């Protein structure tokens, strides 16, 4: 039959699997029923489409690539040049890029925002534009360093959404979404693809009992 997906936050997958099995032991025998996080569902879609050929870069690999990107761009940085060599800088940039990807903002989006700030030249605009310039350069260099060799794990959701929209994976599936207080733009895109292709998508809302 069609696959059954229980989509929950990453930290709740084990708890949900256990709850399902305790509710009805027959669930364990239904191989088409799977408890998944957004990341796990994305990787299933990529595997189904044969799009997981390039390895996904791990957290350590991402930091090493970002450190290399920072070293190569350091002399061009307007604000972060002195901080670029300090301990923890690559980790902070990694967190920034992770947030940008989660909100579907690439280096081109940063460039547009920077140019808009430069045109407006409001109070504090110059400093913010300079910071955007630095992050944009590091972001672009990082993407260039891994391109063709690795995929960034933060891009998996967007790629999976495109695969689901094109048909095949999740077609006719039934999906239950539970345990989320909110969604990132990347997650909304994946949910939108599921709403288009799945037979049924059911949401359980988190409501304050008061």
Protein Blocks (a to p, Z undefined) as FASTA:
>chain_A
ZZddddddfklmmmmmmmmmmmomklmmmmkbccddfklmmmmmmmmnopampacddfkl
mmmmmmmmmmmmmmmpfklmmmmmpghklmmmmmmmmmmmmnopafklmmmmmmmmmmno
pghklmmmmmmmmmmmmmmmmmmmmgokaccfklmmmmmmmmmmngpjhihiacddehia
bdcfklmmmmmmmmmmmmbdcddddddfZZ
